[in-house]
Amino acid sequence: MSLKSSFLSAAALSLVLASCGDDPELVRKREEQRAELRKLRSELDVLDERLKNAPKDRSADLAKLEEETAAREEKISALETEVAALEAKKKELEAEFEDYRRKYPIR
């Protein structure tokens, strides 16, 4: 921003030096331009401040969370498969136990 200010100051100084004894209409225009420059500088300062206060980029955090989510979903899927296999084994063992109880009733 200091480079911009330096450039604008140099431009303003050159206008002042060149305008000695100038036409009043040109002097009026120059003053209007200076006022416009001040207005634009203040707007630029406000925008710079907003940029400084903008939230930081969170895309790296988001990518990490997506990786963790994918890993957890994969683990959940593996556990669901394991639970299904264990439930099938349980049904098989229950059926075997019922067969055993029919063959060897308790007296």
C-alpha distances in whole Angstrom, upper triangle without the diagonal:
4,5,5,6,9,10,11,12,14,15,16,18,20,21,23,24,26,27,29,33,31,33,32,31,29,27,28,26,23,23,23,20,18,19,18,14,14,15,13,10,12,13,9,9,12,12,9,12,14,13,13,17,18,21,21,23,27,28,29,31,33,34,36,37,39,40,42,43,45,46,48,49,51,52,53,55,57,58,59,61,63,64,65,67,68,70,72,73,74,76,78,79,80,82,83,84,86,88,89,90,92,94,94,95,95,99
4,5,5,6,8,10,10,12,14,15,16,18,20,21,22,24,25,27,31,30,32,31,31,28,27,27,26,22,22,23,20,18,19,19,15,15,17,15,12,14,15,12,12,15,15,13,15,18,17,16,20,21,24,24,26,30,31,32,34,36,37,39,40,42,43,45,46,48,49,51,52,54,55,56,58,60,61,62,64,66,67,69,70,71,73,75,76,77,79,81,82,83,85,87,87,89,91,92,93,95,97,97,98,98,102
4,5,5,6,9,10,11,12,14,15,16,18,20,21,22,24,27,30,29,31,31,30,27,26,27,25,22,22,23,20,18,20,19,15,16,18,15,13,16,17,13,14,17,17,14,17,20,18,18,22,23,26,26,27,31,32,33,35,37,38,39,41,42,44,45,47,48,50,51,53,54,56,57,59,60,62,63,65,66,68,69,71,72,73,75,77,78,80,81,83,84,86,87,88,90,92,93,94,96,98,98,99,99,103
4,5,5,6,8,10,11,12,14,15,16,18,20,21,22,25,28,27,28,28,27,24,23,24,22,19,19,19,16,15,16,15,11,12,14,12,9,13,14,11,11,15,15,13,16,18,17,18,21,22,25,26,27,31,32,33,35,37,38,40,41,42,44,46,47,48,50,52,53,54,56,57,59,61,62,63,65,67,68,69,71,72,73,75,77,78,80,81,83,84,86,87,88,90,92,93,94,96,98,98,99,99,103
4,5,5,6,8,10,10,12,14,15,16,18,20,21,23,26,25,27,27,26,23,22,22,21,18,18,18,15,13,15,14,10,11,13,12,9,12,14,11,11,15,15,14,16,19,19,19,22,23,27,27,29,33,34,36,37,39,40,42,43,45,46,48,49,51,53,54,55,57,59,60,61,63,64,65,67,69,70,71,73,75,76,78,79,80,82,84,85,86,88,90,90,92,94,95,96,98,100,100,101,101,105
4,5,5,6,9,10,10,12,14,15,16,18,20,22,25,24,27,27,27,23,22,23,22,18,19,20,17,15,17,17,13,14,17,15,12,15,17,15,15,19,19,17,20,22,22,22,25,27,30,30,32,35,37,38,40,41,42,44,46,47,48,50,52,53,55,56,57,59,61,62,63,65,66,68,70,71,72,74,76,77,78,80,82,82,84,86,87,88,90,92,93,94,96,97,98,101,102,103,103,104,107
4,5,5,6,9,10,11,12,14,15,16,18,21,24,23,25,25,25,21,21,22,20,17,18,18,15,14,16,16,12,14,16,14,12,16,17,15,16,19,19,18,21,23,22,23,26,27,31,31,32,36,37,38,40,42,43,44,46,47,49,51,52,53,55,57,58,59,61,62,63,65,67,68,70,71,73,74,76,77,78,80,82,83,84,86,88,89,91,92,93,95,97,98,99,101,103,103,104,104,108
4,5,5,6,9,10,11,12,14,15,16,19,22,21,23,22,22,19,18,18,16,13,14,15,12,10,13,12,8,10,13,11,10,13,15,13,14,18,18,17,20,22,22,23,26,27,31,31,33,36,38,39,41,42,43,45,47,48,50,52,53,54,56,57,58,60,62,63,64,66,68,69,70,72,73,75,77,78,79,81,83,83,85,87,88,89,91,93,94,95,97,98,99,101,103,104,104,105,108
4,5,5,6,9,10,10,12,14,15,17,21,20,22,22,22,19,17,19,17,14,14,16,13,10,13,14,10,11,15,14,12,15,17,16,16,20,20,19,22,24,24,24,27,29,33,33,35,39,40,42,43,45,46,48,49,51,52,54,55,57,58,60,61,63,64,65,67,69,70,71,73,75,76,77,79,80,81,83,85,86,88,90,91,92,94,95,96,98,100,101,102,104,106,106,107,107,111
4,5,5,6,9,10,11,12,14,16,20,19,22,22,22,19,18,19,18,14,16,17,14,13,16,16,13,14,18,17,15,18,20,18,19,23,23,22,25,27,27,27,30,32,35,35,37,41,42,43,45,46,48,49,51,52,54,56,57,58,60,61,63,64,66,67,69,70,72,73,75,76,77,79,81,82,83,85,87,88,89,91,92,94,96,97,98,100,102,103,104,106,108,108,109,109,113
4,5,5,6,9,10,11,12,15,18,17,19,20,19,16,15,17,15,11,13,15,11,10,14,14,11,13,16,15,14,18,19,18,19,22,23,22,25,27,27,28,31,32,35,36,37,41,42,44,46,47,48,50,51,52,54,56,57,58,60,62,63,64,66,67,69,71,72,73,75,77,78,79,81,82,83,85,87,88,89,91,93,94,96,97,98,100,102,103,104,106,108,108,109,109,113
4,5,5,6,9,10,10,13,16,15,17,17,17,14,12,14,13,9,10,12,10,8,12,12,10,11,15,14,13,17,19,18,19,22,23,22,25,27,27,28,31,32,36,37,38,42,43,45,47,48,49,51,53,54,56,57,58,60,62,63,64,66,68,69,70,72,73,74,76,78,79,80,82,84,85,87,88,89,91,93,94,95,97,99,99,101,103,104,105,107,109,110,110,110,114
4,5,5,6,9,10,12,15,15,18,18,19,15,14,16,15,12,13,15,13,11,15,16,13,15,18,18,17,20,22,21,22,25,26,25,27,30,30,30,33,35,39,39,41,45,46,47,49,51,52,54,55,56,58,60,61,62,64,66,67,68,70,71,73,75,76,77,79,81,82,83,85,86,87,89,91,92,93,95,97,98,100,101,102,104,106,107,108,110,112,112,113,113,117
4,5,5,6,8,11,14,13,16,17,18,14,13,16,15,12,14,16,14,13,16,17,15,17,20,19,19,22,24,23,24,27,28,27,30,32,32,33,36,37,40,41,42,46,47,49,51,52,53,55,57,57,59,61,62,63,65,67,68,69,71,72,74,76,77,78,80,82,83,84,86,87,88,90,92,93,95,96,98,99,101,102,103,105,107,108,109,111,113,114,114,114,118
4,6,5,6,9,12,11,13,14,14,10,10,13,11,8,10,13,11,10,14,15,13,15,18,18,18,21,23,22,24,27,27,27,30,32,32,33,36,37,41,41,43,47,48,49,51,52,54,56,57,58,60,62,63,64,66,67,68,70,72,73,74,76,78,79,80,82,83,84,87,88,89,91,93,93,95,97,98,99,101,103,104,105,107,109,109,111,113,114,114,115,118
4,5,5,7,10,10,13,13,14,11,9,12,12,9,10,14,12,11,14,16,15,16,19,20,19,22,24,24,25,28,29,28,31,33,33,34,37,38,42,43,45,48,50,51,53,54,56,58,59,60,62,64,65,66,68,69,70,72,74,75,76,78,80,81,83,84,85,87,89,90,91,93,95,95,97,99,100,101,103,105,106,107,109,111,111,113,115,116,116,117,120
4,6,6,10,10,14,15,16,13,12,15,15,12,14,17,16,15,18,20,18,19,23,23,22,25,27,27,27,31,32,31,33,36,36,37,39,41,45,45,47,51,52,53,55,56,58,60,61,62,64,66,67,68,70,72,73,74,76,77,78,80,82,83,85,86,87,89,91,92,93,95,97,98,99,101,103,103,105,107,108,109,112,113,114,116,118,118,119,119,123
4,6,9,8,11,14,14,11,11,14,14,11,14,17,15,15,18,19,18,20,23,23,23,26,28,27,29,32,32,32,35,37,37,38,41,42,46,46,48,51,52,54,56,57,58,60,62,63,64,66,67,69,71,72,73,75,77,78,79,81,82,83,85,87,88,89,91,93,94,95,97,98,100,102,103,104,106,108,109,110,112,113,114,116,118,119,119,120,123
4,6,5,8,10,11,8,7,11,11,9,11,14,14,14,17,18,18,19,22,23,23,25,27,27,29,31,32,32,35,37,37,38,41,42,46,47,49,52,53,55,57,58,59,61,63,64,66,67,68,70,72,73,74,76,78,79,80,82,83,84,86,88,89,90,92,94,94,96,98,99,100,102,104,105,107,108,109,111,113,114,115,117,119,120,120,120,124
4,5,9,11,13,11,9,13,14,12,14,17,17,16,19,21,21,22,25,26,26,28,30,30,31,34,35,35,37,40,40,41,44,45,49,50,51,55,56,58,60,61,62,64,66,67,69,70,71,73,75,76,77,79,81,82,83,85,86,87,89,91,92,93,95,97,98,99,101,102,104,106,107,108,110,112,112,114,116,117,118,120,122,123,123,123,127
4,7,9,12,10,9,13,14,13,15,18,18,18,21,23,23,24,27,28,28,30,32,33,34,36,38,38,40,42,43,44,46,48,51,53,54,58,59,61,63,64,65,67,69,69,71,73,74,75,78,79,80,82,84,84,85,88,89,90,92,94,94,96,98,99,100,102,104,105,106,108,110,110,112,114,115,116,118,120,120,122,124,125,125,126,129
4,6,8,7,7,10,11,10,13,15,15,16,19,20,20,22,24,25,26,28,30,31,32,34,36,36,38,40,41,42,44,46,50,51,52,56,57,59,61,61,63,65,66,67,69,71,72,73,75,77,77,79,81,82,83,85,87,87,89,91,92,93,96,97,98,99,102,102,104,106,107,108,110,112,113,114,116,117,118,120,122,123,123,123,127
4,5,5,6,9,10,11,13,14,15,17,19,20,21,23,25,26,27,29,30,31,33,35,36,37,39,41,42,43,45,46,50,52,53,57,58,60,62,62,64,66,67,68,70,72,72,74,76,77,78,80,82,82,83,86,87,88,90,92,92,94,96,97,98,100,102,103,104,106,108,108,110,112,113,114,116,118,118,120,122,123,123,124,127
4,5,5,6,9,10,11,12,14,15,17,18,20,21,23,24,25,27,29,30,31,33,35,36,38,39,40,42,44,45,49,50,52,56,57,59,61,61,63,65,66,67,69,71,71,73,75,76,77,79,81,81,83,85,86,87,89,91,91,92,95,96,97,99,101,101,103,105,106,107,109,111,112,113,115,116,117,119,121,122,122,122,126
4,5,5,6,9,10,11,12,14,15,17,18,20,21,22,24,26,27,28,30,32,33,34,36,38,39,41,42,43,47,49,50,54,55,57,59,59,61,63,64,65,67,69,69,70,73,74,74,77,79,79,80,83,84,84,86,89,89,90,93,94,94,96,98,99,100,102,104,104,106,108,109,110,113,114,115,116,119,119,120,120,124
4,5,5,6,9,10,10,12,14,15,16,18,20,21,22,24,25,26,28,30,31,32,34,36,37,38,40,41,45,47,48,52,53,55,57,57,59,61,62,63,65,67,67,68,71,72,73,75,77,77,78,81,82,83,84,87,87,88,91,92,93,94,97,97,99,101,102,103,105,107,108,109,111,112,113,115,117,118,118,118,122
4,5,5,6,9,10,10,12,14,15,17,18,20,21,23,24,25,27,29,30,31,33,35,36,37,39,41,44,46,47,51,52,55,56,57,58,61,62,62,65,66,67,68,71,72,72,74,76,77,78,81,82,82,84,86,87,88,91,92,92,94,97,97,98,101,102,103,104,107,107,108,111,112,113,115,117,118,118,118,122
4,5,5,6,9,10,11,12,14,15,17,18,20,21,23,24,26,27,29,30,32,33,35,36,38,39,43,45,46,50,51,54,55,55,57,60,60,61,64,65,65,67,70,70,71,73,75,75,77,79,80,81,83,85,85,87,89,90,91,93,95,95,97,99,100,101,103,105,106,107,109,110,111,113,115,116,116,116,120
4,5,5,6,9,10,10,12,14,15,16,18,20,21,22,24,26,27,28,30,31,33,34,36,37,41,43,44,47,49,51,53,53,55,57,58,58,61,63,63,64,67,68,68,70,73,73,74,77,78,78,80,82,83,84,86,88,88,90,92,93,94,96,98,98,100,102,103,104,106,108,109,110,112,113,113,114,117
4,5,5,6,9,10,10,12,14,15,16,18,20,21,22,24,25,26,28,30,31,32,35,36,40,41,43,46,47,50,51,52,53,56,57,57,60,61,62,63,66,67,67,69,72,72,73,76,77,77,79,82,82,83,86,87,88,89,92,92,94,96,97,98,100,102,102,104,106,107,108,110,112,113,113,113,117
4,5,5,6,9,10,11,12,14,15,17,18,20,21,23,24,25,27,29,30,31,33,35,39,40,42,46,47,49,51,51,53,55,56,57,59,61,61,63,65,66,67,69,71,71,73,75,76,77,79,81,82,83,85,86,87,89,91,92,93,95,97,97,99,101,102,103,105,107,107,109,111,112,112,112,116
4,5,5,6,9,10,11,12,14,15,17,18,20,21,23,24,26,27,29,30,32,33,37,39,40,44,45,48,49,49,51,54,54,55,57,59,59,61,63,64,65,67,69,69,71,73,74,75,77,79,79,80,83,84,85,87,89,89,90,93,94,95,96,99,99,100,103,104,105,107,109,110,110,110,113
4,5,5,6,9,10,10,12,14,15,16,18,20,21,22,24,26,26,28,30,31,35,36,38,42,43,45,47,47,49,51,52,53,55,57,57,59,61,62,63,65,67,67,68,71,72,73,75,77,77,78,81,82,83,85,87,87,89,91,92,93,95,97,98,99,101,102,103,105,107,108,108,108,112
4,5,5,6,9,10,10,12,14,15,16,18,20,21,22,24,25,27,29,30,34,35,37,41,42,44,46,47,48,51,51,52,55,56,57,58,61,62,62,65,66,67,68,71,72,72,75,76,77,78,81,82,83,85,87,87,88,91,92,93,95,97,97,99,101,102,103,105,107,108,108,108,111
4,5,5,6,9,10,11,12,14,15,17,19,20,21,23,24,26,27,29,33,35,37,40,42,44,45,46,48,50,50,51,54,55,56,57,60,61,61,64,65,66,67,70,71,71,73,75,76,77,80,81,81,83,85,86,87,89,91,91,93,95,96,97,99,101,101,103,105,106,106,106,110
4,5,5,6,9,10,11,12,14,15,16,18,20,21,22,24,26,27,31,33,34,38,39,42,43,43,45,47,48,49,51,53,53,55,57,58,59,61,63,63,64,67,68,68,71,73,73,74,77,78,79,81,83,83,84,87,88,89,91,93,93,94,97,98,99,101,103,104,104,104,107
4,5,5,6,9,10,10,12,14,15,16,18,20,21,22,24,25,29,31,32,36,37,40,41,42,43,46,47,47,50,51,52,53,56,57,57,60,62,62,63,66,67,68,70,72,72,73,76,77,78,80,82,82,84,86,87,88,90,92,92,94,96,97,98,100,102,103,103,103,107
4,5,5,6,9,10,10,12,14,15,17,19,20,21,23,24,28,30,32,36,37,39,41,41,43,45,46,47,50,51,51,53,56,56,57,60,61,62,63,66,67,67,69,71,72,73,76,77,77,79,81,82,83,85,87,87,89,91,92,93,96,97,97,99,101,102,102,102,106
4,5,5,6,9,10,11,12,14,16,17,19,20,21,23,27,29,31,34,36,38,39,40,42,44,44,45,48,49,50,51,54,54,55,58,59,60,61,64,65,65,67,69,70,71,73,75,75,77,79,80,81,83,85,85,87,89,90,91,93,95,95,97,99,100,100,100,103
4,5,5,6,9,10,10,12,14,15,16,18,20,21,25,26,28,32,33,35,37,37,39,41,42,43,45,47,47,49,51,52,53,55,57,57,59,61,62,63,65,67,67,69,71,72,73,75,77,77,79,81,82,83,85,87,88,89,91,93,93,95,97,98,98,98,102
4,5,5,6,9,10,10,12,14,15,16,18,20,24,25,27,31,32,34,36,37,38,40,41,42,45,46,47,49,51,52,52,55,56,57,59,61,62,63,65,67,67,69,71,72,73,75,77,77,79,81,82,83,85,87,87,89,91,92,93,95,97,98,98,98,101
4,5,5,6,9,10,11,12,14,15,17,18,22,24,27,30,32,34,35,36,38,40,40,42,44,45,46,48,50,51,52,54,56,56,58,60,61,61,64,66,66,67,70,71,71,74,76,76,77,80,81,81,83,86,86,87,90,91,91,93,96,96,96,96,100
4,5,5,6,9,10,11,12,14,16,17,20,22,24,28,29,32,33,33,36,38,38,39,42,43,43,45,48,48,49,51,53,53,55,57,58,59,61,63,63,65,67,68,69,71,73,73,75,77,78,79,81,83,83,85,87,88,89,91,93,94,94,94,97
4,5,5,6,9,10,10,12,14,15,19,21,22,26,28,30,31,32,34,36,36,38,40,41,42,44,46,47,48,50,52,52,54,56,57,58,60,62,62,64,66,67,68,70,72,72,74,76,77,78,80,82,83,84,86,87,88,90,92,93,93,93,97
4,5,5,6,9,10,11,12,14,18,20,22,25,28,30,30,31,34,35,36,38,40,41,42,44,46,46,47,50,51,52,54,56,57,57,60,61,62,64,66,67,67,70,72,72,74,76,77,77,80,82,82,83,86,87,87,90,92,92,92,92,96
4,5,5,6,9,10,11,12,16,18,21,24,26,28,29,30,32,34,34,36,38,39,40,42,44,45,45,48,49,50,52,54,55,55,58,59,60,61,64,65,65,68,69,70,71,74,75,75,77,79,80,81,84,85,85,87,89,90,90,90,93
4,5,5,6,9,10,10,14,16,18,21,23,26,27,27,29,31,32,33,36,37,37,39,41,42,43,45,47,47,49,51,52,53,55,57,57,59,61,62,63,65,67,68,69,71,72,73,75,77,78,79,81,83,83,85,87,88,88,88,92
4,5,5,6,9,10,14,15,17,21,23,25,26,27,29,30,31,33,35,36,37,39,41,42,43,45,46,47,49,51,52,53,55,57,57,59,61,62,63,65,67,67,69,71,72,73,75,77,78,79,81,82,83,85,87,88,88,88,92
4,5,5,6,9,12,14,17,20,23,24,25,26,29,30,31,32,35,35,36,38,40,41,42,44,46,46,48,50,51,52,54,56,56,58,60,61,62,64,66,66,68,70,71,72,74,76,76,78,80,81,82,84,86,86,86,87,90
4,5,5,6,10,12,15,18,20,22,23,24,26,28,28,30,32,33,34,36,38,38,39,42,43,43,45,48,48,49,52,53,54,55,58,58,59,61,63,64,65,67,68,69,71,73,74,75,77,78,79,81,83,84,84,84,87
4,5,5,9,10,12,16,18,20,21,22,24,26,26,28,30,31,32,34,36,37,38,40,41,42,44,46,47,48,50,52,52,54,56,57,58,60,62,62,64,66,67,68,70,72,72,74,76,77,78,80,82,83,83,83,87
4,6,9,10,12,16,18,20,20,22,24,25,26,28,30,31,32,34,36,37,38,40,41,42,44,46,47,48,50,52,52,54,56,57,58,60,62,62,64,66,67,68,70,72,72,74,76,77,78,80,82,82,83,83,86
4,6,9,12,15,18,19,19,21,23,24,25,27,29,30,30,33,35,35,36,39,40,40,42,45,45,46,49,50,50,52,54,55,56,58,60,60,62,64,65,66,68,70,70,72,74,75,76,78,80,80,80,80,84
4,6,9,12,14,17,17,18,20,22,22,24,26,27,28,30,32,32,33,36,37,38,40,42,42,43,46,47,48,49,52,53,53,56,57,58,59,62,63,63,65,67,68,69,72,73,73,75,77,78,78,78,82
4,7,9,12,14,13,14,17,18,18,20,23,23,24,26,28,29,30,32,34,34,36,38,39,40,42,44,44,46,48,49,50,52,54,54,56,58,59,60,62,64,64,66,68,69,70,72,74,74,74,75,78
4,6,9,11,11,12,15,16,17,19,21,21,22,25,26,27,28,31,32,33,35,37,37,39,41,42,43,45,47,48,49,51,52,53,55,57,58,59,61,63,63,65,67,68,69,71,73,73,74,74,77
4,6,8,9,10,12,13,14,16,18,19,20,22,24,25,26,28,29,30,32,34,35,36,38,40,41,42,44,45,46,49,50,51,53,55,56,57,59,60,61,63,65,66,67,69,71,71,72,72,76
4,6,5,6,9,10,11,12,14,16,16,18,20,21,22,24,26,27,29,30,31,33,35,36,37,39,41,42,43,45,46,47,49,51,52,53,55,57,57,59,61,62,63,65,67,68,68,68,72
4,5,5,6,9,10,10,12,14,15,16,18,20,21,23,24,25,27,29,30,31,33,35,36,37,39,40,42,43,45,46,48,49,51,52,54,55,56,58,60,61,62,64,66,67,67,68,71
4,5,5,6,9,10,11,13,14,15,17,19,20,21,23,24,26,27,29,30,32,33,35,36,38,39,41,43,44,45,47,48,50,51,53,54,55,57,59,60,61,63,65,65,66,67,70
4,5,5,6,9,10,11,12,14,15,16,18,20,21,22,24,26,27,28,30,32,33,35,36,37,39,41,42,43,45,47,47,49,51,52,53,55,57,58,59,61,63,63,64,64,68
4,5,5,6,9,10,10,12,14,15,16,18,20,21,22,24,25,27,29,30,31,33,35,36,37,39,40,41,43,45,46,47,49,51,52,53,55,56,57,59,61,62,62,63,67
4,5,5,6,9,10,11,12,14,15,17,19,20,21,23,24,26,27,29,30,32,33,35,36,38,39,40,42,44,45,46,48,50,51,53,54,55,57,59,60,61,62,62,66
4,5,5,6,9,10,11,12,14,15,17,18,20,21,23,24,26,27,29,30,32,33,35,36,38,39,41,42,43,45,47,48,49,51,53,54,55,57,59,59,60,60,64
4,5,5,6,9,10,10,12,14,15,16,18,20,21,22,24,26,26,28,30,31,32,34,36,37,39,40,41,43,45,46,47,49,51,52,53,55,57,57,58,58,62
4,5,5,6,9,10,10,12,14,15,16,18,20,21,23,24,25,27,29,30,31,33,35,36,37,39,40,42,43,45,46,48,50,51,52,54,55,56,57,58,61
4,5,5,6,9,10,11,12,14,15,17,18,20,21,23,24,26,27,29,30,32,33,35,36,38,39,41,42,44,45,47,48,49,51,53,54,55,56,57,60
4,5,5,6,9,10,11,12,14,15,16,18,20,21,22,24,26,27,28,30,31,32,35,36,37,38,41,42,43,45,47,47,49,51,52,53,54,54,58
4,5,5,6,9,10,10,12,14,15,16,18,20,21,22,24,25,27,29,30,31,33,35,36,37,39,40,41,43,45,46,47,49,51,52,52,53,56
4,5,5,6,9,10,11,12,14,15,17,18,20,21,23,24,26,27,29,30,32,33,35,36,38,39,40,42,44,45,46,48,50,51,52,52,56
4,5,5,6,9,10,11,12,14,16,17,18,20,21,23,24,26,27,28,31,32,33,35,36,38,39,41,42,43,45,47,48,49,50,51,54
4,5,5,6,9,10,10,12,14,15,16,18,20,21,22,24,25,26,28,30,31,32,34,36,37,38,40,41,42,45,46,47,48,48,52
4,5,5,6,9,10,10,12,14,15,16,18,20,21,23,24,25,27,29,30,31,33,35,36,37,39,40,42,43,45,46,47,48,51
4,5,5,6,9,10,11,12,14,15,17,18,20,21,23,24,26,27,29,30,32,33,35,36,38,39,41,43,44,45,46,47,51
4,5,5,6,9,10,10,12,14,15,16,18,20,21,22,24,26,27,28,30,31,32,34,36,37,38,41,42,43,44,44,48
4,5,5,6,9,10,10,12,14,15,16,18,20,21,22,24,25,26,29,30,31,33,35,36,37,39,40,41,42,43,46
4,5,5,6,9,10,11,12,14,15,17,19,20,21,23,24,26,27,29,30,32,33,35,36,38,39,40,41,42,46
4,5,5,6,9,10,11,12,14,16,17,18,20,21,23,24,26,27,28,30,32,33,35,36,38,39,40,41,45
4,5,5,6,9,10,10,12,14,15,16,18,20,21,22,24,25,26,28,30,31,32,34,36,37,37,38,42
4,5,5,6,9,10,10,12,14,15,17,18,20,21,23,24,25,27,29,30,31,33,35,36,36,37,41
4,5,5,6,9,10,11,12,14,16,17,18,20,21,23,24,26,27,29,30,32,33,35,36,37,41
4,5,5,6,9,10,11,12,14,15,16,18,20,21,22,24,26,27,28,30,32,32,34,35,39
4,5,5,6,9,10,10,12,14,15,16,18,20,21,22,24,25,26,29,30,31,32,33,36
4,5,5,6,9,10,11,12,14,15,17,19,20,21,23,24,26,27,29,30,31,32,36
4,5,5,6,9,10,11,12,14,15,17,18,20,21,23,24,26,27,28,30,31,35
4,5,5,6,9,10,10,12,14,15,16,18,20,21,22,24,26,26,27,29,32
4,5,5,6,9,10,10,12,14,15,16,18,20,21,23,24,25,26,27,31
4,5,5,6,9,10,11,12,14,15,17,18,20,21,23,24,25,27,31
4,5,5,6,9,10,11,12,14,15,16,18,20,21,22,24,25,29
4,5,5,6,9,10,10,12,14,15,16,18,20,21,22,23,27
4,5,5,6,9,10,11,12,14,15,17,18,20,21,22,26
4,5,5,6,9,10,11,12,14,16,17,18,20,22,25
4,5,5,6,9,10,10,12,14,15,16,18,19,23
4,5,5,6,9,10,10,12,14,15,16,17,21
4,5,5,6,9,10,11,12,14,15,17,21
4,5,5,6,9,10,11,12,14,16,20
4,5,5,6,9,10,10,11,13,17
4,5,5,6,9,10,10,12,16
4,5,5,6,9,10,13,16
4,5,5,6,8,11,14
4,5,5,5,8,11
4,6,6,9,12
4,6,10,12
4,7,9
4,6
4
